Amino acid sequence: MRKVYMMLCSLLLAGSFFLACGWAGRVREDVTIGGVQVGGMPYAEAEHAVRNALSVPFVLHTPAGDFTPTLSYSDDVSALVRRAKKGAVLIPQVRRDWVDAEDFLEDVCEKCVQTPVDATLQFTSEGFTYTRERAGRDCDYAASLSAVLEAVGRGEREASLVTRVRKPAVTERQLRARTRLLASFTTYFDAAKSARVHNISLACERIAGTVLAPGDTLSFNAVVGERTKANGFRDAAVILNGEFVQGTGGGVCQVSTTLMGAAVRAGLAVSESHPHSLSVGYVPPSQDAMVSRYSDLKLHNPYAFPVYFWGTTAKDSVTFKVYGAPDGKRYGIESCVLEYVDPPPAEVREGEEDRTVRAEKRGLRSESYLVTYAADGSVISRKLLRRDSYAPVQGIYVVKHAQEGAPGGEGGEEAPPVR
């Protein structure tokens, strides 16, 4: 009996040993840690499963794209899987650290910085071309580091880089506001006089597309160049010593006159201008601008922004437009004839047929005024621009037989347009 009893005891001890060995190194049944069911798993396998669920990648969102930095983790998972009781539901304590956060963010910030680009404009004889501005971007390194480390510490899965918009200094809207039409002025000519039309067109082309910086002065002669055949000009009627004669560049004075008409109406200052010796037919008296080798038209820009000159010729007209930043005022020119001067008695010559060599024309004394208007149309000021004298033109007539009492007084036709 005693032998049987000893055998039974040995068997019971062996069974208990093997039963204990079967659960050794395993998590108790129905245990959940960090939302992962690990009951019955070996400790190492359970730790891996829980940590795999906990170690979700941390994503940093930036304008340059998303970045996934490497974080270091510390937790109490190892202790939990070993002490967990059957059916336990446990939440691990996890600590995440971003060891190289400062260096990492410094590199990312550099990638995200973007320099703003100002709007630009180009001005040619064809007009304006604008390019839009582009906003820039700065990275707020200190704010980004603080926000990211806080997100990591709270166990969040993502965070965003803190950036600031850098506005450009110049926008397209600003450029358009600075390049509005200030004034336009047109004069007319005889389209049949081809040489004169050529000279007008050539001088106009050379002025068109000119930009005058703030405080600068435009010299008509410097821009257009000498009126010579080598410079592209042709012979046409000019005024020389009170006479209409053929000269190289005839017609150019109509361009300078038209330019001055637009410039004055745009608020520019005229620092130099000269009248013709004879009055011309394309503008009122004291509004002309005679140019020659020795006489120039000079225009000064009083504005804080550039002004732009655009010009064109049509079949029988020349037009200048001035663009810039309006000052809220409007400008006009008024002419006033002070006195007319009768021409001397006409010269009568004998010839084979009756004809007019040169129509007589009265001379005159005149003034011109710059009138400045407020936005509501009221007159702010009226300032004398010029006071001029234009010589009369003696008529010359040819008759079959010279007679006393040849035509006198004002001629029946105007003198031809002159430069």
KASUL-V315062 format. One record per run of one state. SS is the DSSP state (alpha for helix, beta for strand, coil for the rest). FROM is the first residue (numbers start at 1). LEN is the number of residues. Records with the same first field share a line. If there is no record, write none. Layout:
SS->FROM-LEN + FROM-LEN
This chain:
coil->1-1 + 24-2 + 27-5 + 34-2 + 38-4 + 55-4 + 63-2 + 68-4 + 76-1 + 84-5 + 91-3 + 98-3 + 113-1 + 115-2 + 118-2 + 125-2 + 132-2 + 135-1 + 140-1 + 154-4 + 161-2 + 167-5 + 178-2 + 189-5 + 208-2 + 213-4 + 225-4 + 232-3 + 241-2 + 249-3 + 266-3 + 273-25 + 301-6 + 314-3 + 325-5 + 342-5 + 351-4 + 359-2 + 362-1 + 374-5 + 391-2 + 394-2 + 400-20
alpha->2-22 + 43-12 + 77-7 + 101-12 + 141-13 + 172-6 + 194-14 + 220-5 + 229-3 + 252-14
beta->26-1 + 32-2 + 36-2 + 42-1 + 59-4 + 65-3 + 72-4 + 89-2 + 94-4 + 114-1 + 117-1 + 120-5 + 127-5 + 134-1 + 136-4 + 158-3 + 163-4 + 180-9 + 210-3 + 217-3 + 235-6 + 243-6 + 269-4 + 298-3 + 307-7 + 317-8 + 330-12 + 347-4 + 355-4 + 361-1 + 363-11 + 379-12 + 393-1 + 396-4
